[in-house]
Amino acid sequence: MSELFADWDAKDTGLLASALLAILADTETTKLAVKRGEKETNPLLPKHPSNSTLNAIAILNGGLNTAIAGILPPGARKPFLGALTGSEATLAYQTSRGAGGGGFAKNLQR
């Protein structure tokens, strides 16, 4: 497995970390939204997924995207991880602004 990451530099590692944190943020804001009574909009998930379902999806998402990044050539890896970070962070932000939202930081204080 370490051969997959042998050609990684600090930027690759940082982008992967930011992508994984964005996946975590999306998962946690989704949990808060479901707790508020909002419905999940992903058609592949139930309307009111449990925390354990959301955790399993986050682990699968993080693991698969890490594997994909590991096999990509360096020139494609950074754009992939950057796009992943941006899309997951956008989802987290949008979810946190949902009905009764008010932002990710505010939700963390609840």
Legacy VTK file of the C-alpha trace (Angstrom):
# vtk DataFile Version 3.0
C-alpha trace
ASCII
DATASET POLYDATA
POINTS 110 float
0.000 0.000 0.000
2.840 2.409 0.743
3.895 2.174 -2.936
0.698 4.017 -3.845
1.807 7.061 -1.874
5.556 6.937 -2.584
5.476 9.861 -5.017
3.310 12.112 -2.821
4.580 15.500 -1.724
3.428 17.763 1.120
0.776 19.399 -1.084
-0.757 16.018 -1.933
-0.889 15.089 1.743
-2.370 18.452 2.695
-5.010 18.230 -0.022
-5.961 14.721 1.077
-6.259 15.914 4.687
-8.456 18.831 3.635
-10.642 16.518 1.538
-11.095 14.089 4.422
-11.949 16.952 6.785
-14.487 18.260 4.280
-16.084 14.786 4.115
-16.254 14.817 7.916
-17.835 18.288 7.894
-20.435 17.161 5.350
-21.245 14.110 7.464
-21.582 16.083 10.689
-23.753 18.813 9.149
-25.972 16.112 7.657
-26.364 14.527 11.096
-27.391 17.897 12.532
-29.842 18.517 9.698
-31.467 15.101 10.172
-31.661 15.755 13.907
-33.504 19.025 13.127
-36.024 17.008 11.126
-34.741 17.800 7.653
-34.698 15.121 4.978
-31.600 13.753 3.269
-31.634 14.783 -0.395
-29.179 12.155 -1.668
-31.408 9.688 -3.560
-29.089 6.805 -2.622
-29.759 7.301 1.108
-32.916 7.038 3.194
-34.717 10.310 3.937
-33.728 10.071 7.626
-30.463 8.087 7.782
-29.088 6.998 11.134
-25.786 8.299 12.459
-24.251 4.861 11.948
-25.343 4.859 8.285
-23.854 8.328 7.780
-20.629 7.285 9.531
-20.339 4.193 7.321
-20.898 6.288 4.178
-18.235 8.792 5.324
-15.702 6.006 5.952
-16.456 4.460 2.558
-16.279 7.869 0.855
-12.965 8.729 2.506
-11.450 5.326 1.837
-12.462 5.133 -1.814
-11.340 8.675 -2.552
-8.012 8.047 -0.803
-7.524 4.932 -2.948
-8.412 6.834 -6.126
-5.974 9.614 -5.217
-3.332 6.990 -4.491
-3.478 5.532 -7.992
-3.727 8.830 -9.877
-0.594 10.279 -11.437
0.757 13.393 -9.671
-0.564 15.746 -12.350
-4.143 14.556 -11.894
-4.022 14.006 -8.125
-3.976 17.638 -6.997
-6.935 18.726 -9.179
-8.890 15.648 -8.055
-8.259 16.301 -4.362
-8.907 20.022 -4.761
-12.227 19.389 -6.499
-13.187 16.806 -3.868
-12.400 19.258 -1.073
-14.400 22.006 -2.749
-17.445 19.875 -3.472
-17.589 18.320 0.009
-17.035 21.694 1.708
-19.810 23.203 -0.414
-22.176 20.393 0.562
-21.334 20.894 4.229
-21.908 24.640 3.952
-25.209 24.241 2.107
-26.442 21.675 4.614
-25.483 23.905 7.532
-27.474 26.761 5.971
-30.597 24.607 5.566
-33.904 25.201 7.307
-33.123 26.213 10.853
-29.405 26.164 10.036
-27.295 29.214 10.615
-23.856 27.966 9.681
-21.494 25.160 10.527
-19.805 26.975 13.422
-23.157 27.850 14.994
-24.283 24.227 14.703
-21.139 23.048 16.448
-22.065 25.247 19.412
-25.482 23.605 19.817
LINES 1 111
110 0 1 2 3 4 5 6 7 8 9 10 11 12 13 14 15 16 17 18 19 20 21 22 23 24 25 26 27 28 29 30 31 32 33 34 35 36 37 38 39 40 41 42 43 44 45 46 47 48 49 50 51 52 53 54 55 56 57 58 59 60 61 62 63 64 65 66 67 68 69 70 71 72 73 74 75 76 77 78 79 80 81 82 83 84 85 86 87 88 89 90 91 92 93 94 95 96 97 98 99 100 101 102 103 104 105 106 107 108 109
